[in-house]
Amino acid sequence: MAMALTAENTSRYADANGVRVHYHEAGEGSPLVCVAATAFGATAWGQNRRNLHALSQRFRTMLLNLPPQGDSDKQVKSSEPRLDFYARVLRDFLDALGIERAHFYGGSPGAGPVLKLAALHPERVGRIVIDAPTGLGKSLFNPMPVEGAAYTAAFGRDPTMERLREVMEIQISRPELREEAIELRYAAAHAPGYQEARGNISGPMEGLLNFINRVAAPTLIIWGAADRDVPMDRALAAMWEMPNARLHLFGAGCGHWPQYERADEWNRLVIRFLTD
């Protein structure tokens, strides 16, 4: 009987050219790097733990925390454009593990670093899966800032349990799935040194529309129709710009975390796309 995958028995560290990167790893086969969102308190385990078992049956799967998320480096500082910094960390992470080329997943603000890596170093990227990426400009139909983004910003300023519950009620449509996600994110947001380290990565944030037309890798864009964090019309903005993208839309019962709310369907969809 296979051992259950836990946060502890999958935990790993890599030295990405002087940057200490924490990740979770399981499985064998073609490498797949799942990049956690860089939102306040977000972690790779919190975001993708419902996907790791299925993905690791087909891929060498790594759930990665960019600094200073999770247990990744709290000391590194950078004032260069953030997506350039994150893309460099991803490239150096591949180098540290001796991986020439990998598939990538990124959700919400975790999508930007993946897409930037693909634009700058296309030879390192196989196929890409992204969920509801931030950074695609203003919605044509929703007032800005969007409800979820406003609540997330409020949680960053005042990281109380009450604020976090407001965020997660918006982001996760299914109430029965929220509690564990809330507990993990609250703990990560209050980890020693995390809140101070958030200011260490201080460079400007580039909009994705500036460069995603250069992303040639086959890309699957996934969205939930009930997303109250990144408006659904932004999916069309991405599709208009990206030369090799396709879109999958989950129905009205799915919010901002399709990989979590619809894990079984999402896992099948992603595995089929990556092995096509």
Backbone as CSV, one residue per row, in Angstrom:
resi,resn,N_x,N_y,N_z,CA_x,CA_y,CA_z,C_x,C_y,C_z
1,MET,0.848,-1.203,0.000,0.000,0.000,0.000,0.880,1.249,0.000
2,ALA,0.600,2.167,-0.929,1.416,3.371,-1.050,1.237,4.270,0.167
3,MET,2.326,4.896,0.575,2.287,5.809,1.711,1.550,7.085,1.325
4,ALA,0.705,7.577,2.207,-0.013,8.822,1.951,0.970,9.982,1.854
5,LEU,0.694,10.888,0.942,1.545,12.061,0.776,1.140,13.123,1.795
6,THR,2.106,13.596,2.550,1.855,14.634,3.548,2.777,15.818,3.293
7,ALA,2.479,16.929,3.954,3.358,18.093,3.846,4.758,17.758,4.330
8,GLU,4.847,16.895,5.345,6.145,16.578,5.938,6.959,15.627,5.060
9,ASN,6.348,14.546,4.569,7.153,13.560,3.837,7.428,13.948,2.388
10,THR,6.835,15.043,1.917,7.152,15.543,0.576,8.021,16.795,0.610
11,SER,8.345,17.294,1.788,9.059,18.567,1.935,10.504,18.457,1.464
12,ARG,10.940,19.429,0.652,12.306,19.463,0.122,12.790,20.919,0.088
13,TYR,14.113,21.077,-0.032,14.723,22.394,-0.230,15.718,22.317,-1.378
14,ALA,15.866,23.436,-2.091,16.874,23.544,-3.140,17.555,24.900,-3.026
15,ASP,18.829,24.931,-3.409,19.590,26.182,-3.467,19.552,26.671,-4.906
16,ALA,18.703,27.665,-5.171,18.541,28.201,-6.515,19.462,29.404,-6.680
17,ASN,20.737,29.116,-6.907,21.747,30.157,-7.093,21.756,31.135,-5.920
18,GLY,21.782,30.569,-4.709,21.850,31.385,-3.507,20.517,31.705,-2.868
19,VAL,19.424,31.350,-3.518,18.082,31.564,-2.970,17.549,30.217,-2.480
20,ARG,17.218,30.141,-1.199,16.718,28.886,-0.636,15.232,28.744,-0.963
21,VAL,14.925,27.717,-1.732,13.560,27.504,-2.210,12.986,26.246,-1.567
22,HIS,11.812,26.373,-0.997,11.116,25.220,-0.420,10.081,24.699,-1.408
23,TYR,9.983,23.369,-1.475,8.995,22.764,-2.370,8.593,21.402,-1.825
24,HIS,7.519,20.858,-2.374,7.071,19.501,-2.077,7.227,18.682,-3.348
25,GLU,7.683,17.438,-3.208,7.925,16.615,-4.398,7.380,15.212,-4.206
26,ALA,6.785,14.686,-5.275,6.328,13.299,-5.296,6.237,12.848,-6.747
27,GLY,6.446,11.560,-6.981,6.250,10.983,-8.300,7.500,10.929,-9.147
28,GLU,7.351,10.258,-10.280,8.420,10.111,-11.259,7.866,10.416,-12.646
29,GLY,8.780,10.652,-13.578,8.366,10.934,-14.945,8.770,12.328,-15.362
30,SER,8.077,12.864,-16.358,8.367,14.217,-16.828,8.141,15.210,-15.697
31,PRO,9.051,16.172,-15.519,8.894,17.125,-14.409,7.750,18.105,-14.631
32,LEU,7.005,18.348,-13.578,5.918,19.322,-13.550,6.110,20.189,-12.315
33,VAL,6.299,21.488,-12.525,6.506,22.431,-11.426,5.237,23.258,-11.249
34,CYS,4.631,23.161,-10.079,3.418,23.907,-9.747,3.810,25.077,-8.848
35,VAL,3.644,26.280,-9.352,4.134,27.479,-8.669,3.006,28.111,-7.856
36,ALA,3.234,28.248,-6.562,2.210,28.819,-5.680,2.007,30.296,-5.965
37,ALA,0.809,30.759,-5.684,0.520,32.183,-5.763,1.405,32.950,-4.786
38,THR,1.675,34.193,-5.122,2.476,35.049,-4.249,1.590,35.959,-3.394
39,ALA,0.304,35.656,-3.326,-0.619,36.432,-2.497,-0.314,36.227,-1.016
40,PHE,-0.799,37.119,-0.187,-0.490,37.121,1.239,-0.925,35.802,1.879
41,GLY,0.041,35.058,2.408,-0.235,33.810,3.111,-0.408,32.588,2.229
42,ALA,-0.358,32.745,0.923,-0.543,31.599,0.025,0.674,30.679,0.070
43,THR,0.435,29.378,-0.018,1.517,28.390,-0.053,1.206,27.314,-1.076
44,ALA,2.257,26.637,-1.510,2.107,25.568,-2.495,1.273,24.419,-1.940
45,TRP,1.527,24.041,-0.688,0.767,22.935,-0.105,-0.700,23.321,0.070
46,GLY,-0.943,24.527,0.539,-2.317,24.973,0.704,-3.075,25.028,-0.602
47,GLN,-2.384,25.349,-1.670,-3.022,25.553,-2.960,-3.214,24.251,-3.733
48,ASN,-2.240,23.360,-3.691,-2.251,22.203,-4.596,-2.205,20.846,-3.910
49,ARG,-2.470,20.789,-2.608,-2.387,19.485,-1.953,-3.450,18.518,-2.463
50,ARG,-4.588,19.036,-2.970,-5.635,18.162,-3.495,-5.321,17.658,-4.901
51,ASN,-4.203,18.101,-5.457,-3.799,17.675,-6.801,-2.572,16.783,-6.807
52,LEU,-1.801,16.804,-5.728,-0.485,16.168,-5.746,-0.565,14.667,-5.988
53,HIS,-1.474,13.971,-5.337,-1.538,12.517,-5.503,-1.795,12.149,-6.960
54,ALA,-2.811,12.748,-7.570,-3.146,12.407,-8.956,-2.026,12.791,-9.915
55,LEU,-1.480,13.984,-9.765,-0.425,14.427,-10.678,0.827,13.576,-10.534
56,SER,1.133,13.161,-9.317,2.366,12.396,-9.087,2.279,10.973,-9.627
57,GLN,1.083,10.523,-10.016,0.966,9.221,-10.668,1.517,9.256,-12.087
58,ARG,1.607,10.455,-12.657,2.055,10.599,-14.054,3.316,11.445,-14.212
59,PHE,3.617,12.289,-13.235,4.713,13.245,-13.381,5.564,13.311,-12.114
60,ARG,6.803,13.716,-12.288,7.611,14.137,-11.146,7.101,15.523,-10.771
61,THR,6.284,15.594,-9.750,5.529,16.804,-9.438,6.161,17.555,-8.280
62,MET,6.387,18.848,-8.493,6.981,19.707,-7.477,6.068,20.901,-7.229
63,LEU,5.669,21.094,-5.985,4.857,22.241,-5.580,5.788,23.264,-4.948
64,LEU,5.975,24.397,-5.605,7.066,25.306,-5.265,6.561,26.612,-4.667
65,ASN,7.244,27.048,-3.601,6.995,28.350,-2.979,8.073,29.337,-3.408
66,LEU,7.686,30.389,-4.109,8.626,31.467,-4.399,8.863,32.287,-3.132
67,PRO,10.061,32.884,-2.998,10.338,33.694,-1.809,9.383,34.889,-1.725
68,PRO,8.888,35.225,-0.539,9.145,34.603,0.761,8.025,33.658,1.192
69,GLN,7.279,33.105,0.224,6.108,32.291,0.557,6.520,30.989,1.254
70,GLY,5.620,30.456,2.071,5.865,29.181,2.725,7.163,29.195,3.509
71,ASP,7.956,28.146,3.307,9.248,28.041,3.991,10.409,28.462,3.105
72,SER,10.124,29.171,2.006,11.204,29.657,1.151,11.881,30.877,1.776
73,ASP,12.961,31.300,1.143,13.893,32.301,1.669,13.188,33.565,2.160
74,LYS,13.465,33.940,3.390,12.929,35.182,3.965,13.969,36.302,3.967
75,GLN,15.204,35.998,3.552,16.285,36.984,3.621,16.584,37.630,2.271
76,VAL,16.301,36.928,1.173,16.654,37.448,-0.142,15.889,38.745,-0.416
77,LYS,16.595,39.705,-1.048,15.990,40.984,-1.397,16.168,41.236,-2.886
78,SER,15.182,41.892,-3.486,15.269,42.225,-4.906,14.420,43.452,-5.193
79,SER,14.998,44.386,-5.958,14.247,45.549,-6.411,14.061,45.533,-7.927
80,GLU,14.524,44.460,-8.592,14.290,44.336,-10.031,12.811,44.030,-10.274
81,PRO,12.314,44.212,-11.492,10.912,43.871,-11.752,10.577,42.475,-11.225
82,ARG,9.475,42.368,-10.520,9.203,41.142,-9.770,9.102,39.907,-10.655
83,LEU,8.445,40.038,-11.790,8.305,38.853,-12.632,9.650,38.409,-13.190
84,ASP,10.550,39.346,-13.458,11.902,38.975,-13.884,12.628,38.236,-12.764
85,PHE,12.497,38.726,-11.535,13.121,38.053,-10.396,12.554,36.653,-10.218
86,TYR,11.234,36.540,-10.227,10.616,35.227,-10.032,10.994,34.261,-11.154
87,ALA,11.026,34.756,-12.396,11.404,33.890,-13.518,12.840,33.403,-13.361
88,ARG,13.712,34.272,-12.867,15.106,33.864,-12.641,15.186,32.792,-11.560
89,VAL,14.396,32.936,-10.501,14.383,31.912,-9.451,13.900,30.576,-10.017
90,LEU,12.880,30.614,-10.862,12.391,29.370,-11.468,13.450,28.730,-12.353
91,ARG,14.130,29.531,-13.149,15.204,28.994,-13.996,16.314,28.400,-13.136
92,ASP,16.707,29.104,-12.092,17.777,28.609,-11.218,17.333,27.371,-10.440
93,PHE,16.055,27.281,-10.124,15.522,26.078,-9.475,15.664,24.872,-10.401
94,LEU,15.314,25.043,-11.668,15.499,23.947,-12.628,16.967,23.550,-12.705
95,ASP,17.845,24.540,-12.769,19.284,24.251,-12.826,19.735,23.477,-11.592
96,ALA,19.251,23.880,-10.428,19.666,23.234,-9.180,19.277,21.766,-9.154
97,LEU,18.156,21.430,-9.784,17.685,20.049,-9.799,18.121,19.293,-11.052
98,GLY,18.899,19.961,-11.915,19.374,19.307,-13.127,18.279,19.039,-14.140
99,ILE,17.269,19.899,-14.169,16.132,19.738,-15.084,16.301,20.699,-16.256
100,GLU,16.354,20.165,-17.457,16.507,21.010,-18.640,15.193,21.684,-19.032
101,ARG,14.099,20.948,-18.901,12.806,21.419,-19.404,11.704,20.806,-18.544
102,ALA,10.685,21.604,-18.227,9.596,21.118,-17.379,8.271,21.697,-17.852
103,HIS,7.198,20.988,-17.532,5.865,21.570,-17.618,5.665,22.451,-16.384
104,PHE,4.778,23.434,-16.513,4.547,24.358,-15.402,3.059,24.602,-15.185
105,TYR,2.718,24.787,-13.920,1.388,25.259,-13.529,1.558,26.487,-12.641
106,GLY,0.672,27.460,-12.823,0.630,28.609,-11.929,-0.796,29.090,-11.773
107,GLY,-1.194,29.378,-10.544,-2.539,29.856,-10.287,-2.559,31.281,-9.787
108,SER,-3.492,32.085,-10.302,-3.676,33.466,-9.875,-2.339,34.226,-10.025
109,PRO,-1.774,34.891,-8.999,-0.481,35.555,-9.222,0.684,34.593,-9.412
110,GLY,0.476,33.287,-9.195,1.523,32.315,-9.507,1.678,32.070,-10.990
111,ALA,0.703,32.530,-11.792,0.785,32.338,-13.241,1.804,33.277,-13.881
112,GLY,1.905,34.508,-13.379,2.804,35.489,-13.979,4.244,35.031,-14.065
113,PRO,4.845,34.519,-12.979,6.224,34.032,-13.062,6.411,32.926,-14.088
114,VAL,5.429,32.039,-14.204,5.512,30.952,-15.182,5.493,31.511,-16.600
115,LEU,4.572,32.427,-16.863,4.473,33.004,-18.200,5.704,33.836,-18.541
116,LYS,6.262,34.532,-17.553,7.474,35.320,-17.799,8.647,34.408,-18.118
117,LEU,8.775,33.297,-17.393,9.828,32.331,-17.709,9.669,31.821,-19.129
118,ALA,8.447,31.520,-19.531,8.205,31.003,-20.879,8.536,32.035,-21.948
119,ALA,8.313,33.318,-21.646,8.643,34.372,-22.606,10.148,34.592,-22.708
120,LEU,10.852,34.512,-21.569,12.292,34.780,-21.549,13.129,33.562,-21.912
121,HIS,12.682,32.386,-21.497,13.463,31.156,-21.687,12.565,30.039,-22.211
122,PRO,12.076,30.171,-23.431,11.116,29.188,-23.954,11.662,27.771,-24.012
123,GLU,12.977,27.638,-24.083,13.578,26.306,-24.155,13.450,25.535,-22.848
124,ARG,13.102,26.215,-21.751,12.995,25.554,-20.446,11.567,25.101,-20.123
125,VAL,10.625,25.466,-20.983,9.210,25.264,-20.664,8.553,24.349,-21.690
126,GLY,7.880,23.305,-21.190,7.130,22.411,-22.057,5.728,22.946,-22.275
127,ARG,4.772,22.428,-21.535,3.393,22.913,-21.580,3.073,23.677,-20.294
128,ILE,2.065,24.537,-20.385,1.700,25.418,-19.274,0.218,25.265,-18.963
129,VAL,-0.093,25.236,-17.673,-1.475,25.316,-17.193,-1.559,26.499,-16.238
130,ILE,-2.545,27.370,-16.434,-2.717,28.513,-15.540,-4.185,28.632,-15.140
131,ASP,-4.409,28.964,-13.878,-5.756,29.225,-13.361,-5.917,30.714,-13.108
132,ALA,-6.904,31.335,-13.729,-7.341,32.701,-13.412,-6.191,33.638,-13.062
133,PRO,-5.265,33.893,-13.997,-4.106,34.724,-13.660,-4.479,36.176,-13.389
134,THR,-3.834,36.750,-12.384,-3.944,38.185,-12.156,-3.002,38.905,-13.125
135,GLY,-3.212,40.215,-13.292,-2.298,41.001,-14.112,-2.713,41.143,-15.559
136,LEU,-3.991,40.853,-15.880,-4.459,40.924,-17.263,-5.260,42.194,-17.545
137,GLY,-5.041,43.215,-16.754,-5.682,44.495,-17.008,-7.071,44.606,-16.406
138,LYS,-7.724,45.718,-16.685,-9.021,46.016,-16.091,-10.138,45.257,-16.794
139,SER,-11.087,44.818,-15.993,-12.270,44.158,-16.532,-13.124,45.155,-17.310
140,LEU,-13.767,44.661,-18.351,-14.682,45.500,-19.119,-16.050,45.599,-18.452
141,PHE,-16.339,44.677,-17.536,-17.688,44.575,-16.989,-17.767,44.722,-15.473
142,ASN,-16.670,44.499,-14.774,-16.678,44.560,-13.312,-15.973,45.817,-12.824
143,PRO,-16.509,46.486,-11.810,-15.789,47.631,-11.231,-14.490,47.169,-10.593
144,MET,-13.478,48.024,-10.670,-12.169,47.705,-10.112,-11.915,48.576,-8.875
145,PRO,-11.216,48.052,-7.844,-10.724,46.676,-7.767,-11.857,45.687,-7.562
146,VAL,-11.675,44.494,-8.093,-12.679,43.449,-7.968,-12.815,43.059,-6.497
147,GLU,-13.991,42.572,-6.147,-14.332,42.249,-4.758,-13.246,41.440,-4.057
148,GLY,-12.818,40.330,-4.669,-11.835,39.464,-4.025,-10.497,40.148,-3.826
149,ALA,-10.052,40.908,-4.838,-8.774,41.606,-4.727,-8.809,42.636,-3.606
150,ALA,-9.935,43.311,-3.448,-10.062,44.307,-2.384,-9.985,43.649,-1.004
151,TYR,-10.646,42.509,-0.846,-10.610,41.809,0.442,-9.228,41.222,0.723
152,THR,-8.556,40.735,-0.326,-7.201,40.201,-0.143,-6.249,41.306,0.303
153,ALA,-6.375,42.486,-0.308,-5.537,43.616,0.098,-5.812,44.000,1.549
154,ALA,-7.084,43.954,1.949,-7.432,44.277,3.335,-6.836,43.259,4.301
155,PHE,-6.820,41.983,3.905,-6.211,40.949,4.746,-4.711,41.184,4.888
156,GLY,-4.048,41.638,3.811,-2.628,41.933,3.890,-2.311,43.060,4.861
157,ARG,-3.208,44.035,4.938,-3.004,45.161,5.864,-3.365,44.793,7.297
158,ASP,-4.319,43.894,7.444,-4.846,43.535,8.768,-5.096,42.022,8.782
159,PRO,-4.031,41.215,8.982,-4.125,39.764,8.782,-4.794,39.013,9.934
160,THR,-6.056,39.344,10.159,-6.825,38.676,11.204,-7.584,37.490,10.618
161,MET,-8.036,36.603,11.490,-8.835,35.471,11.042,-10.136,35.944,10.401
162,GLU,-10.722,36.990,10.931,-11.967,37.521,10.364,-11.750,37.995,8.931
163,ARG,-10.663,38.733,8.692,-10.360,39.202,7.340,-10.115,38.028,6.392
164,LEU,-9.401,37.025,6.871,-9.105,35.876,6.024,-10.377,35.119,5.658
165,ARG,-11.285,34.982,6.591,-12.545,34.299,6.281,-13.314,35.046,5.196
166,GLU,-13.262,36.359,5.222,-13.911,37.143,4.165,-13.294,36.831,2.808
167,VAL,-11.961,36.731,2.770,-11.264,36.414,1.521,-11.666,35.041,1.010
168,MET,-11.611,34.037,1.878,-11.827,32.667,1.437,-13.287,32.389,1.095
169,GLU,-14.213,33.105,1.713,-15.617,32.974,1.332,-15.840,33.466,-0.093
170,ILE,-15.054,34.429,-0.517,-15.133,34.924,-1.889,-14.407,33.989,-2.852
171,GLN,-13.255,33.487,-2.452,-12.413,32.732,-3.380,-12.855,31.286,-3.571
172,ILE,-13.389,30.648,-2.528,-13.777,29.239,-2.607,-15.291,29.147,-2.484
173,SER,-15.948,28.696,-3.541,-17.405,28.679,-3.577,-18.017,27.618,-2.672
174,ARG,-17.290,26.531,-2.413,-17.847,25.412,-1.649,-17.474,25.543,-0.164
175,PRO,-18.438,25.844,0.698,-18.138,26.073,2.124,-17.448,24.902,2.804
176,GLU,-17.776,23.674,2.404,-17.207,22.505,3.077,-15.716,22.348,2.822
177,LEU,-15.169,23.087,1.855,-13.749,22.986,1.535,-12.918,24.128,2.129
178,ARG,-13.568,25.069,2.780,-12.854,26.281,3.186,-12.003,26.120,4.435
179,GLU,-12.469,25.356,5.408,-11.887,25.442,6.745,-10.405,25.080,6.765
180,GLU,-10.036,23.965,6.130,-8.623,23.579,6.138,-7.780,24.605,5.394
181,ALA,-8.312,25.117,4.273,-7.587,26.142,3.518,-7.373,27.391,4.365
182,ILE,-8.369,27.756,5.137,-8.255,28.923,6.019,-7.179,28.696,7.076
183,GLU,-7.193,27.536,7.697,-6.222,27.245,8.755,-4.792,27.274,8.227
184,LEU,-4.568,26.669,7.055,-3.217,26.642,6.487,-2.745,28.043,6.110
185,ARG,-3.637,28.824,5.509,-3.226,30.155,5.068,-2.987,31.086,6.250
186,TYR,-3.806,30.974,7.277,-3.606,31.818,8.456,-2.264,31.508,9.112
187,ALA,-1.943,30.225,9.233,-0.659,29.840,9.836,0.506,30.370,9.012
188,ALA,0.416,30.268,7.680,1.498,30.752,6.816,1.640,32.268,6.898
189,ALA,0.516,32.972,6.984,0.555,34.436,7.066,1.200,34.922,8.356
190,HIS,1.178,34.070,9.389,1.740,34.454,10.684,3.013,33.680,11.015
191,ALA,3.637,33.064,10.005,4.913,32.383,10.228,5.985,33.410,10.594
192,PRO,6.942,33.044,11.442,7.985,33.991,11.861,8.720,34.609,10.670
193,GLY,8.773,35.921,10.638,9.515,36.642,9.621,8.797,36.847,8.309
194,TYR,7.634,36.221,8.121,6.981,36.298,6.807,6.491,37.702,6.480
195,GLN,5.780,38.319,7.386,5.189,39.619,7.073,6.262,40.673,6.814
196,GLU,7.355,40.624,7.560,8.460,41.557,7.325,9.126,41.285,5.976
197,ALA,9.243,40.003,5.612,9.923,39.622,4.368,9.125,39.991,3.132
198,ARG,7.819,40.213,3.268,7.007,40.586,2.102,7.560,41.832,1.421
199,GLY,8.154,42.737,2.203,8.690,43.959,1.620,10.042,43.795,0.961
200,ASN,10.656,42.622,1.088,11.987,42.412,0.510,11.962,42.294,-1.009
201,ILE,10.854,41.820,-1.549,10.701,41.719,-3.013,9.883,42.933,-3.423
202,SER,10.571,44.001,-3.801,9.938,45.317,-3.854,9.875,45.928,-5.245
203,GLY,10.304,45.205,-6.269,10.321,45.772,-7.608,8.930,45.951,-8.186
204,PRO,8.830,46.694,-9.293,7.524,46.917,-9.927,6.955,45.620,-10.495
205,MET,5.622,45.548,-10.532,4.937,44.381,-11.071,4.469,44.683,-12.495
206,GLU,4.973,43.931,-13.446,4.647,44.122,-14.854,3.313,43.470,-15.185
207,GLY,2.525,44.126,-16.026,1.283,43.534,-16.504,1.553,42.418,-17.503
208,LEU,0.741,41.373,-17.461,0.971,40.224,-18.336,0.748,40.554,-19.808
209,LEU,-0.117,41.520,-20.086,-0.404,41.849,-21.483,0.801,42.451,-22.196
210,ASN,1.836,42.814,-21.455,3.056,43.347,-22.072,3.879,42.274,-22.768
211,PHE,3.667,41.000,-22.427,4.584,39.989,-22.968,3.960,38.641,-23.299
212,ILE,2.708,38.382,-22.940,2.207,37.017,-23.144,2.027,36.657,-24.617
213,ASN,2.058,37.648,-25.497,2.021,37.306,-26.924,3.307,36.628,-27.379
214,ARG,4.338,36.628,-26.521,5.593,35.946,-26.843,5.646,34.533,-26.261
215,VAL,4.612,34.124,-25.564,4.584,32.782,-24.972,4.071,31.805,-26.023
216,ALA,4.990,31.015,-26.571,4.632,30.076,-27.638,4.243,28.702,-27.111
217,ALA,4.543,28.407,-25.867,4.259,27.082,-25.309,2.761,26.805,-25.323
218,PRO,2.360,25.571,-25.624,0.938,25.215,-25.514,0.446,25.502,-24.096
219,THR,-0.641,26.243,-23.991,-1.110,26.723,-22.692,-2.591,26.429,-22.510
220,LEU,-2.926,25.863,-21.367,-4.318,25.639,-20.976,-4.681,26.667,-19.911
221,ILE,-5.655,27.496,-20.212,-6.160,28.499,-19.278,-7.454,27.963,-18.671
222,ILE,-7.536,27.966,-17.347,-8.703,27.429,-16.644,-9.330,28.535,-15.796
223,TRP,-10.656,28.607,-15.822,-11.368,29.630,-15.063,-12.628,29.036,-14.445
224,GLY,-13.057,29.599,-13.335,-14.351,29.267,-12.741,-15.344,30.377,-13.032
225,ALA,-16.539,30.013,-13.462,-17.530,31.023,-13.837,-17.963,31.879,-12.653
226,ALA,-17.807,31.355,-11.433,-18.191,32.112,-10.238,-17.007,32.833,-9.602
227,ASP,-15.942,33.046,-10.360,-14.752,33.716,-9.831,-15.086,35.157,-9.479
228,ARG,-14.926,35.505,-8.212,-15.170,36.869,-7.729,-13.863,37.584,-7.416
229,ASP,-12.747,37.001,-7.892,-11.430,37.575,-7.622,-10.792,38.114,-8.897
230,VAL,-10.829,37.329,-9.965,-10.344,37.776,-11.272,-11.498,37.597,-12.259
231,PRO,-12.043,38.684,-12.804,-13.230,38.591,-13.652,-13.021,37.675,-14.860
232,MET,-14.082,36.966,-15.212,-14.002,35.954,-16.252,-13.674,36.540,-17.624
233,ASP,-14.015,37.808,-17.866,-13.707,38.376,-19.174,-12.207,38.520,-19.403
234,ARG,-11.402,38.456,-18.322,-9.949,38.523,-18.485,-9.413,37.266,-19.169
235,ALA,-10.171,36.178,-19.124,-9.776,34.978,-19.866,-9.735,35.265,-21.360
236,LEU,-10.685,36.058,-21.834,-10.717,36.393,-23.258,-9.555,37.309,-23.629
237,ALA,-9.155,38.183,-22.700,-7.986,39.030,-22.957,-6.744,38.180,-23.153
238,ALA,-6.592,37.152,-22.317,-5.441,36.256,-22.457,-5.518,35.473,-23.755
239,MET,-6.698,34.956,-24.074,-6.853,34.164,-25.300,-6.553,35.002,-26.540
240,TRP,-6.922,36.263,-26.495,-6.694,37.148,-27.643,-5.200,37.343,-27.905
241,GLU,-4.400,37.355,-26.838,-2.975,37.650,-26.960,-2.102,36.415,-27.173
242,MET,-2.504,35.273,-26.636,-1.607,34.111,-26.605,-1.812,33.243,-27.845
243,PRO,-0.742,32.989,-28.595,-0.881,32.316,-29.889,-1.183,30.830,-29.813
244,ASN,-0.968,30.203,-28.666,-1.103,28.742,-28.603,-1.854,28.331,-27.337
245,ALA,-2.954,29.045,-27.051,-3.699,28.813,-25.813,-5.082,28.254,-26.104
246,ARG,-5.602,27.524,-25.131,-6.986,27.071,-25.147,-7.586,27.364,-23.775
247,LEU,-8.915,27.435,-23.715,-9.604,27.848,-22.494,-10.597,26.782,-22.058
248,HIS,-10.592,26.480,-20.749,-11.613,25.604,-20.161,-12.304,26.376,-19.052
249,LEU,-13.627,26.414,-19.112,-14.418,27.156,-18.134,-15.256,26.186,-17.309
250,PHE,-15.031,26.188,-15.990,-15.904,25.444,-15.085,-17.144,26.285,-14.806
251,GLY,-18.262,25.622,-14.510,-19.547,26.295,-14.392,-19.726,27.132,-13.146
252,ALA,-20.977,27.542,-12.919,-21.290,28.550,-11.912,-20.963,28.123,-10.488
253,GLY,-20.768,26.839,-10.233,-20.424,26.398,-8.892,-18.957,26.484,-8.563
254,CYS,-18.152,27.048,-9.451,-16.692,27.068,-9.267,-16.193,28.500,-9.197
255,GLY,-15.411,28.784,-8.152,-14.888,30.122,-7.960,-13.447,30.269,-8.401
256,HIS,-12.640,30.914,-7.563,-11.278,31.295,-7.934,-10.266,30.160,-7.777
257,TRP,-10.651,29.054,-7.139,-9.722,27.945,-6.910,-10.211,26.680,-7.623
258,PRO,-10.263,26.648,-8.941,-10.768,25.443,-9.617,-9.960,24.194,-9.296
259,GLN,-8.645,24.342,-9.089,-7.801,23.183,-8.780,-8.146,22.576,-7.427
260,TYR,-8.822,23.326,-6.605,-9.184,22.911,-5.247,-10.663,22.538,-5.158
261,GLU,-11.503,23.378,-5.748,-12.943,23.161,-5.678,-13.401,22.009,-6.569
262,ARG,-12.760,21.847,-7.706,-13.106,20.787,-8.661,-11.899,19.886,-8.879
263,ALA,-11.276,19.457,-7.797,-9.970,18.797,-7.887,-9.972,17.584,-8.807
264,ASP,-10.941,16.690,-8.685,-10.932,15.474,-9.502,-11.052,15.802,-10.983
265,GLU,-11.986,16.673,-11.338,-12.146,17.072,-12.738,-10.911,17.819,-13.233
266,TRP,-10.426,18.714,-12.397,-9.243,19.502,-12.753,-8.056,18.588,-13.000
267,ASN,-7.840,17.612,-12.129,-6.709,16.693,-12.280,-6.788,15.948,-13.609
268,ARG,-7.969,15.434,-13.938,-8.129,14.704,-15.205,-7.876,15.619,-16.392
269,LEU,-8.409,16.821,-16.329,-8.242,17.789,-17.415,-6.772,18.118,-17.636
270,VAL,-6.055,18.394,-16.560,-4.654,18.792,-16.658,-3.782,17.633,-17.131
271,ILE,-4.012,16.448,-16.603,-3.225,15.283,-17.034,-3.446,15.018,-18.516
272,ARG,-4.686,15.113,-18.960,-4.975,14.892,-20.385,-4.258,15.925,-21.251
273,PHE,-4.275,17.183,-20.827,-3.603,18.231,-21.602,-2.092,18.025,-21.628
274,LEU,-1.503,17.710,-20.499,-0.044,17.585,-20.426,0.482,16.338,-21.122
275,THR,-0.368,15.345,-21.312,0.075,14.105,-21.966,-0.429,14.004,-23.396
276,ASP,-1.101,15.036,-23.877,-1.675,15.024,-25.229,-0.563,14.946,-26.280
